Amino acid sequence: MAGSDVLVVGGGIIGLAAAWEAAKRGFRVTVVEKEGFGGQASGAAAGMLAPYSENPEGPDPFFRLCLDSLSMYPEFVREIEETSGMDAELRRTGSLGVALHEADLLPLLSRSAWQLAYGASCELVDADALRRLEPRLAAGAAGGLWCPAESHVQAPKLVRALEEACRRSGVALLGNAGDVTDFEIVREAGVSLATERLGKLSAGRAVLCTGAWSASWARWLPLSIPVHPVRGQICAYEGAASEVRHMVFSSQAYWVGKNDGSLVCGASEDVAGFERSVTAQGIGRLTRWSGRMFPFLAGVGPLRSWAGLRPATRDGWPLIGPVPEVPEVIVAAGHYRNGILLSPATAALVGDMLDGKGAGAAYGNAFAPDRFTRRKGAAG
């Protein structure tokens, strides 16, 4: 196969978003995916766009990246829907962080104090206001934090729309390619890659978006990529979405209503290697908390349950940037629970790197792929 300007390895939300961005900037792009597009962490996500609720530690570079990505989302989705002719179901429902006890209100108050400076528009509400906002919540909650700016998408539909937008934009999509069997840096010529089911592919540069499987690239690169899989288990209740008005977060689980009427609840997490089955223990914890938070779900079994592998790093932050000493290769992996949220911002950073504009000066070296460790002497 003739070479492309850019070879994206991995066809989840991050890989497809990077390919879409590169194509918009005029690059000839090929995406290689070992299985089906969007079938891993992307397809198993609840689609929450909630940087205020899910990143409460402080205004660090990761929070700022998440916030920047949220601001990009309306235009990101509009362009994808316009190009693909498909609906990603972006909904700005806002969110409620529920405090079950008085002692839980202080952390919410502290979080809202610093987040207000970053446009959160969050409001601490008492028990009565919480019940007005979300009438089907269990009685007895002390209050909560209402963040009207937070949104969500239907993640599988967004991935399918993005796949179609890439296809209509001239991106070559090569699915079911099998594992990568060989990868080589060809100095002054680019990269060469082979997979189990495809012949050798070549390109000027490669963008590695292989999620939980990213550690395997240490075979060919002078860099250890410390990404490991974390199993996230999720379930959904049939016809319950109309009973829950917002995304609802507790210390133990979250609930998100979708356009198809389902109420998604997640997520139980554990480290189980690359095992993607659901467990009675993991789903049982979610159903118990669903009944506790929403009494109308007590004793109700979910319609379906599923699991996905979340690509985690040691600090929970993604790896986004070129491989040191190998400028032909860019890593965009390790997005853990925020792959859907971070797809537009990651794509923009990758696009800037492909254009020679650097690796995101606004964030310093916070997401550098070599920030943990380096391994000398690998082939390449």
Contacts in CASP RR format, 6 or more apart in sequence:
PFRMAT RR
TARGET T0000
AUTHOR 0000-0000-0000
METHOD contacts of the structure
MODEL  1
MAGSDVLVVGGGIIGLAAAWEAAKRGFRVTVVEKEGFGGQASGAAAGMLA
PYSENPEGPDPFFRLCLDSLSMYPEFVREIEETSGMDAELRRTGSLGVAL
HEADLLPLLSRSAWQLAYGASCELVDADALRRLEPRLAAGAAGGLWCPAE
SHVQAPKLVRALEEACRRSGVALLGNAGDVTDFEIVREAGVSLATERLGK
LSAGRAVLCTGAWSASWARWLPLSIPVHPVRGQICAYEGAASEVRHMVFS
SQAYWVGKNDGSLVCGASEDVAGFERSVTAQGIGRLTRWSGRMFPFLAGV
GPLRSWAGLRPATRDGWPLIGPVPEVPEVIVAAGHYRNGILLSPATAALV
GDMLDGKGAGAAYGNAFAPDRFTRRKGAAG
1 30 0 8 1.000
1 198 0 8 1.000
1 199 0 8 1.000
1 200 0 8 1.000
1 201 0 8 1.000
1 202 0 8 1.000
2 202 0 8 1.000
3 28 0 8 1.000
3 30 0 8 1.000
3 201 0 8 1.000
3 202 0 8 1.000
3 203 0 8 1.000
3 204 0 8 1.000
4 27 0 8 1.000
4 28 0 8 1.000
4 29 0 8 1.000
4 30 0 8 1.000
4 172 0 8 1.000
4 201 0 8 1.000
4 202 0 8 1.000
4 203 0 8 1.000
4 204 0 8 1.000
5 22 0 8 1.000
5 27 0 8 1.000
5 28 0 8 1.000
5 29 0 8 1.000
5 203 0 8 1.000
5 204 0 8 1.000
5 205 0 8 1.000
6 19 0 8 1.000
6 22 0 8 1.000
6 27 0 8 1.000
6 28 0 8 1.000
6 29 0 8 1.000
6 30 0 8 1.000
6 203 0 8 1.000
6 204 0 8 1.000
6 205 0 8 1.000
6 206 0 8 1.000
6 207 0 8 1.000
6 354 0 8 1.000
7 29 0 8 1.000
7 30 0 8 1.000
7 32 0 8 1.000
7 191 0 8 1.000
7 193 0 8 1.000
7 201 0 8 1.000
7 202 0 8 1.000
7 203 0 8 1.000
7 204 0 8 1.000
7 205 0 8 1.000
7 206 0 8 1.000
7 207 0 8 1.000
8 15 0 8 1.000
8 18 0 8 1.000
8 19 0 8 1.000
8 22 0 8 1.000
8 29 0 8 1.000
8 30 0 8 1.000
8 31 0 8 1.000
8 32 0 8 1.000
8 206 0 8 1.000
8 207 0 8 1.000
8 209 0 8 1.000
9 31 0 8 1.000
9 32 0 8 1.000
9 180 0 8 1.000
9 193 0 8 1.000
9 206 0 8 1.000
9 207 0 8 1.000
9 208 0 8 1.000
9 209 0 8 1.000
9 210 0 8 1.000
10 31 0 8 1.000
10 32 0 8 1.000
10 33 0 8 1.000
10 34 0 8 1.000
10 208 0 8 1.000
10 209 0 8 1.000
10 210 0 8 1.000
10 211 0 8 1.000
11 19 0 8 1.000
11 31 0 8 1.000
11 32 0 8 1.000
11 33 0 8 1.000
11 36 0 8 1.000
11 37 0 8 1.000
11 38 0 8 1.000
11 175 0 8 1.000
11 209 0 8 1.000
12 33 0 8 1.000
12 37 0 8 1.000
12 38 0 8 1.000
12 39 0 8 1.000
12 40 0 8 1.000
12 41 0 8 1.000
12 42 0 8 1.000
12 159 0 8 1.000
12 209 0 8 1.000
13 38 0 8 1.000
13 41 0 8 1.000
13 42 0 8 1.000
13 45 0 8 1.000
13 155 0 8 1.000
13 158 0 8 1.000
13 159 0 8 1.000
13 162 0 8 1.000
13 339 0 8 1.000
13 340 0 8 1.000
13 343 0 8 1.000
14 42 0 8 1.000
14 209 0 8 1.000
14 211 0 8 1.000
14 332 0 8 1.000
14 333 0 8 1.000
14 335 0 8 1.000
14 339 0 8 1.000
14 342 0 8 1.000
14 343 0 8 1.000
14 346 0 8 1.000
14 347 0 8 1.000
15 31 0 8 1.000
15 207 0 8 1.000
15 209 0 8 1.000
15 332 0 8 1.000
16 31 0 8 1.000
16 37 0 8 1.000
16 38 0 8 1.000
16 159 0 8 1.000
16 162 0 8 1.000
16 163 0 8 1.000
16 166 0 8 1.000
17 76 0 8 1.000
17 162 0 8 1.000
17 343 0 8 1.000
17 344 0 8 1.000
17 346 0 8 1.000
17 347 0 8 1.000
18 207 0 8 1.000
18 209 0 8 1.000
18 332 0 8 1.000
18 346 0 8 1.000
18 347 0 8 1.000
18 350 0 8 1.000
18 351 0 8 1.000
19 29 0 8 1.000
19 31 0 8 1.000
19 166 0 8 1.000
19 171 0 8 1.000
19 207 0 8 1.000
20 80 0 8 1.000
20 162 0 8 1.000
20 165 0 8 1.000
20 166 0 8 1.000
20 169 0 8 1.000
20 171 0 8 1.000
20 347 0 8 1.000
21 347 0 8 1.000
21 348 0 8 1.000
21 350 0 8 1.000
21 351 0 8 1.000
22 29 0 8 1.000
22 207 0 8 1.000
22 350 0 8 1.000
22 351 0 8 1.000
22 354 0 8 1.000
23 29 0 8 1.000
23 166 0 8 1.000
23 169 0 8 1.000
23 170 0 8 1.000
23 171 0 8 1.000
24 169 0 8 1.000
25 351 0 8 1.000
25 354 0 8 1.000
25 355 0 8 1.000
27 354 0 8 1.000
29 166 0 8 1.000
29 170 0 8 1.000
29 171 0 8 1.000
29 172 0 8 1.000
30 171 0 8 1.000
30 172 0 8 1.000
30 173 0 8 1.000
30 174 0 8 1.000
30 201 0 8 1.000
30 203 0 8 1.000
31 37 0 8 1.000
31 166 0 8 1.000
31 171 0 8 1.000
31 172 0 8 1.000
31 173 0 8 1.000
31 174 0 8 1.000
31 175 0 8 1.000
32 174 0 8 1.000
32 175 0 8 1.000
32 177 0 8 1.000
32 193 0 8 1.000
32 195 0 8 1.000
32 198 0 8 1.000
32 201 0 8 1.000
33 173 0 8 1.000
33 174 0 8 1.000
33 175 0 8 1.000
33 176 0 8 1.000
33 177 0 8 1.000
34 175 0 8 1.000
34 176 0 8 1.000
34 177 0 8 1.000
34 178 0 8 1.000
34 179 0 8 1.000
34 180 0 8 1.000
34 195 0 8 1.000
34 213 0 8 1.000
35 175 0 8 1.000
35 176 0 8 1.000
35 178 0 8 1.000
36 175 0 8 1.000
36 176 0 8 1.000
37 159 0 8 1.000
37 163 0 8 1.000
37 173 0 8 1.000
37 175 0 8 1.000
38 156 0 8 1.000
38 159 0 8 1.000
38 163 0 8 1.000
39 159 0 8 1.000
40 211 0 8 1.000
40 212 0 8 1.000
40 308 0 8 1.000
40 309 0 8 1.000
41 211 0 8 1.000
41 212 0 8 1.000
41 308 0 8 1.000
41 309 0 8 1.000
41 310 0 8 1.000
41 311 0 8 1.000
41 335 0 8 1.000
41 339 0 8 1.000
42 155 0 8 1.000
42 156 0 8 1.000
42 159 0 8 1.000
42 339 0 8 1.000
42 340 0 8 1.000
43 155 0 8 1.000
43 156 0 8 1.000
43 159 0 8 1.000
43 308 0 8 1.000
44 155 0 8 1.000
44 232 0 8 1.000
44 234 0 8 1.000
44 306 0 8 1.000
44 307 0 8 1.000
44 308 0 8 1.000
44 309 0 8 1.000
45 155 0 8 1.000
45 339 0 8 1.000
45 340 0 8 1.000
46 152 0 8 1.000
46 155 0 8 1.000
46 234 0 8 1.000
46 254 0 8 1.000
46 256 0 8 1.000
46 264 0 8 1.000
46 266 0 8 1.000
46 267 0 8 1.000
47 152 0 8 1.000
47 153 0 8 1.000
47 154 0 8 1.000
47 155 0 8 1.000
47 158 0 8 1.000
47 256 0 8 1.000
47 340 0 8 1.000
47 341 0 8 1.000
48 54 0 8 1.000
48 150 0 8 1.000
48 152 0 8 1.000
48 247 0 8 1.000
48 254 0 8 1.000
48 256 0 8 1.000
48 340 0 8 1.000
48 341 0 8 1.000
49 69 0 8 1.000
49 70 0 8 1.000
49 73 0 8 1.000
49 150 0 8 1.000
49 151 0 8 1.000
49 152 0 8 1.000
49 153 0 8 1.000
49 340 0 8 1.000
49 341 0 8 1.000
50 95 0 8 1.000
50 147 0 8 1.000
50 150 0 8 1.000
50 151 0 8 1.000
50 152 0 8 1.000
50 247 0 8 1.000
50 249 0 8 1.000
50 341 0 8 1.000
51 63 0 8 1.000
51 66 0 8 1.000
51 67 0 8 1.000
51 69 0 8 1.000
51 70 0 8 1.000
51 150 0 8 1.000
51 341 0 8 1.000
52 95 0 8 1.000
52 111 0 8 1.000
52 115 0 8 1.000
52 120 0 8 1.000
52 122 0 8 1.000
52 147 0 8 1.000
52 149 0 8 1.000
52 150 0 8 1.000
53 95 0 8 1.000
53 97 0 8 1.000
53 145 0 8 1.000
53 147 0 8 1.000
53 150 0 8 1.000
53 247 0 8 1.000
53 249 0 8 1.000
54 66 0 8 1.000
54 249 0 8 1.000
54 337 0 8 1.000
54 338 0 8 1.000
55 62 0 8 1.000
55 63 0 8 1.000
55 66 0 8 1.000
56 107 0 8 1.000
56 111 0 8 1.000
57 63 0 8 1.000
58 114 0 8 1.000
59 114 0 8 1.000
59 115 0 8 1.000
59 117 0 8 1.000
59 118 0 8 1.000
60 366 0 8 1.000
61 317 0 8 1.000
61 363 0 8 1.000
61 364 0 8 1.000
61 366 0 8 1.000
61 367 0 8 1.000
62 316 0 8 1.000
62 317 0 8 1.000
62 366 0 8 1.000
63 118 0 8 1.000
64 118 0 8 1.000
64 362 0 8 1.000
64 363 0 8 1.000
65 342 0 8 1.000
65 345 0 8 1.000
65 363 0 8 1.000
65 366 0 8 1.000
65 367 0 8 1.000
66 338 0 8 1.000
66 341 0 8 1.000
66 342 0 8 1.000
66 345 0 8 1.000
67 118 0 8 1.000
68 345 0 8 1.000
68 362 0 8 1.000
69 341 0 8 1.000
69 342 0 8 1.000
69 343 0 8 1.000
69 344 0 8 1.000
69 345 0 8 1.000
69 346 0 8 1.000
70 149 0 8 1.000
70 150 0 8 1.000
70 151 0 8 1.000
70 341 0 8 1.000
72 344 0 8 1.000
72 345 0 8 1.000
72 348 0 8 1.000
73 90 0 8 1.000
73 151 0 8 1.000
73 153 0 8 1.000
73 344 0 8 1.000
74 90 0 8 1.000
76 343 0 8 1.000
76 344 0 8 1.000
77 88 0 8 1.000
77 90 0 8 1.000
77 153 0 8 1.000
77 158 0 8 1.000
79 165 0 8 1.000
80 86 0 8 1.000
80 88 0 8 1.000
80 158 0 8 1.000
80 161 0 8 1.000
80 162 0 8 1.000
80 165 0 8 1.000
81 87 0 8 1.000
81 88 0 8 1.000
81 161 0 8 1.000
83 164 0 8 1.000
83 165 0 8 1.000
83 168 0 8 1.000
83 169 0 8 1.000
84 161 0 8 1.000
84 162 0 8 1.000
84 164 0 8 1.000
84 165 0 8 1.000
84 168 0 8 1.000
85 161 0 8 1.000
85 164 0 8 1.000
86 157 0 8 1.000
86 160 0 8 1.000
86 161 0 8 1.000
86 164 0 8 1.000
87 157 0 8 1.000
87 161 0 8 1.000
88 153 0 8 1.000
88 154 0 8 1.000
88 157 0 8 1.000
88 158 0 8 1.000
88 161 0 8 1.000
89 153 0 8 1.000
89 154 0 8 1.000
89 157 0 8 1.000
89 158 0 8 1.000
89 258 0 8 1.000
89 259 0 8 1.000
90 151 0 8 1.000
90 152 0 8 1.000
90 153 0 8 1.000
91 151 0 8 1.000
91 152 0 8 1.000
91 153 0 8 1.000
91 259 0 8 1.000
92 148 0 8 1.000
92 149 0 8 1.000
92 150 0 8 1.000
92 151 0 8 1.000
93 150 0 8 1.000
93 151 0 8 1.000
93 152 0 8 1.000
93 245 0 8 1.000
93 246 0 8 1.000
93 247 0 8 1.000
93 257 0 8 1.000
94 146 0 8 1.000
94 147 0 8 1.000
94 148 0 8 1.000
94 149 0 8 1.000
94 150 0 8 1.000
94 151 0 8 1.000
94 246 0 8 1.000
94 247 0 8 1.000
95 146 0 8 1.000
95 147 0 8 1.000
95 150 0 8 1.000
95 246 0 8 1.000
95 247 0 8 1.000
95 248 0 8 1.000
95 249 0 8 1.000
96 130 0 8 1.000
96 133 0 8 1.000
96 134 0 8 1.000
96 144 0 8 1.000
96 145 0 8 1.000
96 146 0 8 1.000
96 147 0 8 1.000
96 246 0 8 1.000
96 247 0 8 1.000
96 248 0 8 1.000
96 249 0 8 1.000
97 108 0 8 1.000
97 144 0 8 1.000
97 145 0 8 1.000
97 146 0 8 1.000
97 147 0 8 1.000
97 248 0 8 1.000
97 249 0 8 1.000
97 250 0 8 1.000
98 130 0 8 1.000
98 137 0 8 1.000
98 141 0 8 1.000
98 143 0 8 1.000
98 144 0 8 1.000
98 248 0 8 1.000
98 249 0 8 1.000
98 250 0 8 1.000
98 293 0 8 1.000
99 105 0 8 1.000
99 108 0 8 1.000
99 141 0 8 1.000
99 142 0 8 1.000
99 143 0 8 1.000
99 144 0 8 1.000
99 145 0 8 1.000
100 140 0 8 1.000
100 141 0 8 1.000
100 142 0 8 1.000
100 250 0 8 1.000
100 251 0 8 1.000
101 142 0 8 1.000
102 142 0 8 1.000
104 142 0 8 1.000
104 251 0 8 1.000
105 124 0 8 1.000
105 142 0 8 1.000
105 143 0 8 1.000
105 144 0 8 1.000
108 124 0 8 1.000
108 144 0 8 1.000
108 145 0 8 1.000
109 124 0 8 1.000
111 122 0 8 1.000
111 145 0 8 1.000
112 120 0 8 1.000
112 122 0 8 1.000
112 123 0 8 1.000
112 124 0 8 1.000
112 145 0 8 1.000
115 122 0 8 1.000
116 122 0 8 1.000
119 149 0 8 1.000
120 147 0 8 1.000
120 149 0 8 1.000
121 147 0 8 1.000
121 148 0 8 1.000
121 149 0 8 1.000
122 145 0 8 1.000
122 146 0 8 1.000
122 147 0 8 1.000
123 145 0 8 1.000
123 146 0 8 1.000
124 143 0 8 1.000
124 144 0 8 1.000
124 145 0 8 1.000
124 146 0 8 1.000
125 133 0 8 1.000
125 143 0 8 1.000
125 144 0 8 1.000
125 145 0 8 1.000
125 146 0 8 1.000
126 143 0 8 1.000
127 140 0 8 1.000
127 141 0 8 1.000
127 142 0 8 1.000
127 143 0 8 1.000
129 143 0 8 1.000
129 146 0 8 1.000
130 137 0 8 1.000
130 141 0 8 1.000
130 143 0 8 1.000
130 144 0 8 1.000
131 137 0 8 1.000
131 139 0 8 1.000
133 146 0 8 1.000
133 245 0 8 1.000
133 246 0 8 1.000
134 244 0 8 1.000
134 245 0 8 1.000
134 246 0 8 1.000
134 248 0 8 1.000
136 243 0 8 1.000
136 244 0 8 1.000
136 294 0 8 1.000
136 295 0 8 1.000
136 296 0 8 1.000
137 248 0 8 1.000
137 293 0 8 1.000
137 294 0 8 1.000
138 291 0 8 1.000
138 292 0 8 1.000
138 293 0 8 1.000
138 294 0 8 1.000
138 295 0 8 1.000
146 246 0 8 1.000
150 247 0 8 1.000
152 247 0 8 1.000
152 256 0 8 1.000
152 257 0 8 1.000
153 340 0 8 1.000
154 258 0 8 1.000
154 259 0 8 1.000
154 260 0 8 1.000
155 340 0 8 1.000
158 340 0 8 1.000
163 173 0 8 1.000
166 173 0 8 1.000
167 173 0 8 1.000
174 198 0 8 1.000
174 201 0 8 1.000
176 197 0 8 1.000
177 195 0 8 1.000
177 196 0 8 1.000
177 197 0 8 1.000
177 198 0 8 1.000
178 195 0 8 1.000
178 196 0 8 1.000
178 197 0 8 1.000
178 198 0 8 1.000
179 195 0 8 1.000
179 196 0 8 1.000
180 193 0 8 1.000
180 194 0 8 1.000
180 195 0 8 1.000
180 216 0 8 1.000
181 194 0 8 1.000
181 195 0 8 1.000
181 196 0 8 1.000
182 192 0 8 1.000
182 193 0 8 1.000
182 194 0 8 1.000
182 200 0 8 1.000
182 220 0 8 1.000
183 191 0 8 1.000
183 192 0 8 1.000
183 193 0 8 1.000
183 194 0 8 1.000
183 206 0 8 1.000
183 217 0 8 1.000
183 219 0 8 1.000
183 220 0 8 1.000
183 221 0 8 1.000
184 191 0 8 1.000
184 192 0 8 1.000
184 193 0 8 1.000
184 220 0 8 1.000
184 380 0 8 1.000
185 191 0 8 1.000
185 220 0 8 1.000
185 326 0 8 1.000
185 328 0 8 1.000
185 329 0 8 1.000
185 380 0 8 1.000
186 192 0 8 1.000
186 202 0 8 1.000
189 202 0 8 1.000
189 204 0 8 1.000
190 202 0 8 1.000
190 203 0 8 1.000
190 204 0 8 1.000
190 205 0 8 1.000
190 328 0 8 1.000
191 202 0 8 1.000
191 203 0 8 1.000
191 204 0 8 1.000
191 205 0 8 1.000
191 206 0 8 1.000
191 328 0 8 1.000
191 329 0 8 1.000
192 200 0 8 1.000
192 201 0 8 1.000
192 202 0 8 1.000
193 200 0 8 1.000
193 201 0 8 1.000
193 202 0 8 1.000
193 203 0 8 1.000
193 206 0 8 1.000
194 200 0 8 1.000
194 201 0 8 1.000
195 201 0 8 1.000
204 328 0 8 1.000
205 328 0 8 1.000
205 329 0 8 1.000
205 330 0 8 1.000
205 354 0 8 1.000
206 328 0 8 1.000
206 329 0 8 1.000
206 330 0 8 1.000
207 329 0 8 1.000
207 330 0 8 1.000
207 331 0 8 1.000
207 332 0 8 1.000
207 350 0 8 1.000
207 354 0 8 1.000
208 214 0 8 1.000
208 217 0 8 1.000
208 329 0 8 1.000
208 330 0 8 1.000
208 331 0 8 1.000
208 332 0 8 1.000
208 333 0 8 1.000
209 332 0 8 1.000
209 333 0 8 1.000
210 216 0 8 1.000
210 217 0 8 1.000
210 333 0 8 1.000
211 227 0 8 1.000
211 311 0 8 1.000
211 333 0 8 1.000
211 334 0 8 1.000
211 335 0 8 1.000
212 227 0 8 1.000
212 228 0 8 1.000
212 229 0 8 1.000
212 230 0 8 1.000
212 274 0 8 1.000
212 309 0 8 1.000
212 310 0 8 1.000
212 311 0 8 1.000
212 312 0 8 1.000
212 334 0 8 1.000
214 225 0 8 1.000
214 227 0 8 1.000
214 311 0 8 1.000
214 319 0 8 1.000
214 331 0 8 1.000
214 333 0 8 1.000
214 334 0 8 1.000
215 224 0 8 1.000
215 225 0 8 1.000
215 226 0 8 1.000
215 227 0 8 1.000
215 228 0 8 1.000
217 223 0 8 1.000
217 225 0 8 1.000
217 331 0 8 1.000
218 224 0 8 1.000
218 225 0 8 1.000
218 375 0 8 1.000
218 378 0 8 1.000
219 378 0 8 1.000
220 378 0 8 1.000
220 379 0 8 1.000
220 380 0 8 1.000
221 323 0 8 1.000
221 326 0 8 1.000
221 329 0 8 1.000
221 378 0 8 1.000
221 380 0 8 1.000
222 323 0 8 1.000
222 324 0 8 1.000
222 325 0 8 1.000
222 326 0 8 1.000
222 374 0 8 1.000
222 375 0 8 1.000
222 376 0 8 1.000
222 377 0 8 1.000
222 378 0 8 1.000
222 380 0 8 1.000
223 323 0 8 1.000
223 324 0 8 1.000
223 326 0 8 1.000
223 369 0 8 1.000
223 370 0 8 1.000
223 374 0 8 1.000
223 375 0 8 1.000
223 378 0 8 1.000
224 372 0 8 1.000
224 373 0 8 1.000
224 374 0 8 1.000
224 375 0 8 1.000
225 319 0 8 1.000
225 331 0 8 1.000
225 333 0 8 1.000
225 369 0 8 1.000
226 313 0 8 1.000
226 314 0 8 1.000
226 372 0 8 1.000
226 373 0 8 1.000
227 311 0 8 1.000
227 312 0 8 1.000
227 313 0 8 1.000
227 319 0 8 1.000
227 333 0 8 1.000
227 334 0 8 1.000
228 271 0 8 1.000
228 273 0 8 1.000
228 311 0 8 1.000
228 312 0 8 1.000
229 271 0 8 1.000
229 272 0 8 1.000
229 273 0 8 1.000
229 274 0 8 1.000
229 309 0 8 1.000
229 310 0 8 1.000
229 311 0 8 1.000
229 312 0 8 1.000
230 269 0 8 1.000
230 270 0 8 1.000
230 271 0 8 1.000
230 309 0 8 1.000
230 310 0 8 1.000
230 311 0 8 1.000
230 312 0 8 1.000
230 336 0 8 1.000
231 269 0 8 1.000
231 270 0 8 1.000
231 271 0 8 1.000
231 272 0 8 1.000
231 273 0 8 1.000
231 275 0 8 1.000
231 276 0 8 1.000
231 307 0 8 1.000
231 308 0 8 1.000
231 309 0 8 1.000
231 310 0 8 1.000
232 266 0 8 1.000
232 267 0 8 1.000
232 268 0 8 1.000
232 269 0 8 1.000
232 270 0 8 1.000
232 307 0 8 1.000
232 308 0 8 1.000
232 309 0 8 1.000
232 310 0 8 1.000
233 266 0 8 1.000
233 267 0 8 1.000
233 268 0 8 1.000
233 269 0 8 1.000
233 270 0 8 1.000
233 278 0 8 1.000
233 279 0 8 1.000
233 282 0 8 1.000
233 283 0 8 1.000
233 286 0 8 1.000
233 305 0 8 1.000
233 306 0 8 1.000
233 307 0 8 1.000
233 308 0 8 1.000
234 264 0 8 1.000
234 265 0 8 1.000
234 266 0 8 1.000
234 267 0 8 1.000
234 286 0 8 1.000
234 305 0 8 1.000
234 306 0 8 1.000
234 307 0 8 1.000
234 308 0 8 1.000
235 264 0 8 1.000
235 265 0 8 1.000
235 266 0 8 1.000
235 283 0 8 1.000
235 286 0 8 1.000
235 287 0 8 1.000
235 302 0 8 1.000
235 303 0 8 1.000
235 304 0 8 1.000
235 305 0 8 1.000
235 306 0 8 1.000
236 258 0 8 1.000
236 262 0 8 1.000
236 263 0 8 1.000
236 264 0 8 1.000
236 265 0 8 1.000
236 302 0 8 1.000
236 303 0 8 1.000
236 304 0 8 1.000
236 305 0 8 1.000
237 262 0 8 1.000
237 263 0 8 1.000
237 265 0 8 1.000
237 290 0 8 1.000
237 297 0 8 1.000
237 300 0 8 1.000
237 301 0 8 1.000
237 302 0 8 1.000
237 303 0 8 1.000
238 261 0 8 1.000
238 262 0 8 1.000
238 303 0 8 1.000
239 261 0 8 1.000
239 262 0 8 1.000
239 263 0 8 1.000
240 257 0 8 1.000
240 261 0 8 1.000
240 262 0 8 1.000
240 263 0 8 1.000
240 294 0 8 1.000
240 296 0 8 1.000
240 297 0 8 1.000
241 257 0 8 1.000
241 258 0 8 1.000
241 259 0 8 1.000
241 260 0 8 1.000
241 261 0 8 1.000
241 262 0 8 1.000
241 263 0 8 1.000
242 261 0 8 1.000
243 263 0 8 1.000
243 294 0 8 1.000
243 296 0 8 1.000
244 255 0 8 1.000
244 257 0 8 1.000
244 263 0 8 1.000
244 294 0 8 1.000
247 254 0 8 1.000
247 255 0 8 1.000
247 256 0 8 1.000
247 257 0 8 1.000
248 254 0 8 1.000
248 255 0 8 1.000
248 256 0 8 1.000
248 293 0 8 1.000
250 289 0 8 1.000
250 293 0 8 1.000
252 285 0 8 1.000
252 289 0 8 1.000
253 265 0 8 1.000
253 266 0 8 1.000
253 267 0 8 1.000
253 285 0 8 1.000
253 286 0 8 1.000
253 289 0 8 1.000
253 290 0 8 1.000
253 293 0 8 1.000
254 265 0 8 1.000
254 266 0 8 1.000
254 267 0 8 1.000
255 263 0 8 1.000
255 264 0 8 1.000
255 265 0 8 1.000
255 266 0 8 1.000
255 290 0 8 1.000
255 293 0 8 1.000
255 294 0 8 1.000
256 263 0 8 1.000
256 264 0 8 1.000
257 263 0 8 1.000
257 264 0 8 1.000
258 264 0 8 1.000
262 303 0 8 1.000
263 297 0 8 1.000
265 286 0 8 1.000
265 287 0 8 1.000
265 289 0 8 1.000
265 290 0 8 1.000
265 302 0 8 1.000
266 286 0 8 1.000
267 286 0 8 1.000
267 337 0 8 1.000
268 279 0 8 1.000
268 281 0 8 1.000
268 282 0 8 1.000
268 283 0 8 1.000
268 284 0 8 1.000
268 285 0 8 1.000
268 286 0 8 1.000
269 310 0 8 1.000
270 282 0 8 1.000
273 309 0 8 1.000
274 309 0 8 1.000
276 307 0 8 1.000
276 308 0 8 1.000
276 309 0 8 1.000
277 307 0 8 1.000
278 305 0 8 1.000
278 306 0 8 1.000
278 307 0 8 1.000
283 302 0 8 1.000
283 305 0 8 1.000
286 302 0 8 1.000
287 297 0 8 1.000
287 299 0 8 1.000
287 300 0 8 1.000
287 301 0 8 1.000
287 302 0 8 1.000
290 297 0 8 1.000
290 300 0 8 1.000
291 297 0 8 1.000
291 298 0 8 1.000
291 299 0 8 1.000
291 300 0 8 1.000
292 298 0 8 1.000
310 336 0 8 1.000
310 337 0 8 1.000
311 333 0 8 1.000
311 334 0 8 1.000
311 335 0 8 1.000
311 336 0 8 1.000
312 334 0 8 1.000
312 336 0 8 1.000
313 319 0 8 1.000
313 334 0 8 1.000
313 336 0 8 1.000
313 372 0 8 1.000
314 372 0 8 1.000
316 334 0 8 1.000
316 336 0 8 1.000
317 366 0 8 1.000
317 367 0 8 1.000
318 332 0 8 1.000
318 333 0 8 1.000
318 334 0 8 1.000
318 335 0 8 1.000
318 336 0 8 1.000
318 338 0 8 1.000
318 339 0 8 1.000
318 342 0 8 1.000
318 346 0 8 1.000
318 367 0 8 1.000
319 331 0 8 1.000
319 332 0 8 1.000
319 333 0 8 1.000
319 334 0 8 1.000
319 367 0 8 1.000
319 368 0 8 1.000
319 369 0 8 1.000
319 371 0 8 1.000
320 331 0 8 1.000
320 332 0 8 1.000
320 346 0 8 1.000
320 349 0 8 1.000
320 350 0 8 1.000
320 359 0 8 1.000
320 367 0 8 1.000
320 369 0 8 1.000
321 330 0 8 1.000
321 331 0 8 1.000
321 332 0 8 1.000
321 349 0 8 1.000
321 350 0 8 1.000
321 353 0 8 1.000
321 359 0 8 1.000
321 367 0 8 1.000
321 368 0 8 1.000
321 369 0 8 1.000
322 329 0 8 1.000
322 330 0 8 1.000
322 331 0 8 1.000
322 353 0 8 1.000
322 359 0 8 1.000
322 369 0 8 1.000
323 329 0 8 1.000
323 330 0 8 1.000
323 331 0 8 1.000
323 369 0 8 1.000
323 370 0 8 1.000
324 369 0 8 1.000
324 370 0 8 1.000
324 374 0 8 1.000
326 380 0 8 1.000
330 350 0 8 1.000
330 353 0 8 1.000
330 354 0 8 1.000
331 369 0 8 1.000
332 346 0 8 1.000
332 349 0 8 1.000
332 350 0 8 1.000
335 342 0 8 1.000
335 346 0 8 1.000
339 346 0 8 1.000
349 359 0 8 1.000
349 360 0 8 1.000
351 357 0 8 1.000
352 358 0 8 1.000
352 359 0 8 1.000
352 360 0 8 1.000
353 359 0 8 1.000
359 365 0 8 1.000
359 367 0 8 1.000
359 368 0 8 1.000
365 371 0 8 1.000
END
